[in-house]
Amino acid sequence: METIKDIMTDEIECCTLLDNIFEVAVKMKDLNVGAIPIVDNERIVGMITDRDIVIRCIAEKHPASSKVESIMSNQLITVTADTAVQEAAKLMAENQIRRLPVVENEKLIGMVSLGDFATHQLTDRQAGETLTEISQHNQELHH
């Protein structure tokens, strides 16, 4: 059985609760990523996506100097390195998310994204199905 540790990215750039939204946005730009985990002493406490910055910061007229806590998502769905790839894909589809933090004793040890499924040849079909489910659900929400 294939597990998340087989496909996850283990070199993760993070921000902390001491950072502000501007610093998160700059890190996203520099790394060309759309999500940054927020950690407190290596323990994951939240996640900020580029969409969070647009919806919860800019559209609500918060200054870019605001603390990350004001816009981060803190109700996270996580997996462990031993989680089956199929189970992770199911969690992503059910919860309409494209990225899952990988944790061990609440410590962030990696990240798995929809792209990780897509680039792993044994799970191409599954990644396509997961993306279809996420996209269909998002379209239903916006109609």
CORHU-V662456 format. One record per backbone hydrogen bond with DSSP energy under -0.5 kcal/mol. NH is the residue of the N-H (numbers start at 1). CO is the residue of the C=O. Records with the same first field share a line. If there is no record, write none. Layout:
BEGIN
NH: CO + CO
END
This chain:
BEGIN
4: 83
5: 81
6: 3
7: 4
8: 4
9: 111
10: 8
12: 10
15: 37
17: 39
19: 16
21: 66
22: 64
24: 20
25: 21
26: 22
27: 23
28: 24
29: 25
30: 26
31: 27
32: 28
33: 28
36: 48
37: 13
38: 46
39: 15 + 37
40: 43
43: 40
44: 42 + 106
45: 38
46: 38
47: 73
48: 36
50: 34
53: 49
54: 50
55: 51
56: 52
57: 52 + 53
58: 53
59: 54
61: 58
62: 57
66: 63
68: 19
70: 67
71: 68
72: 68
73: 47
76: 74
78: 76
79: 101
83: 80
85: 2
88: 84
89: 85
90: 86
91: 87
92: 88
93: 89
94: 90
95: 91
96: 92 + 93
97: 92
100: 112
101: 77
102: 110
103: 79 + 101
104: 107
107: 104
108: 42
109: 102
110: 102
111: 9
112: 100
114: 98
116: 113
117: 113
118: 114
119: 115
120: 116 + 117
121: 119
123: 120
124: 121
127: 123
128: 124
129: 125
130: 126
131: 127
132: 128
133: 129
134: 130
135: 131
136: 132
137: 133
138: 134
139: 135
140: 136
141: 137
142: 138
143: 140
END
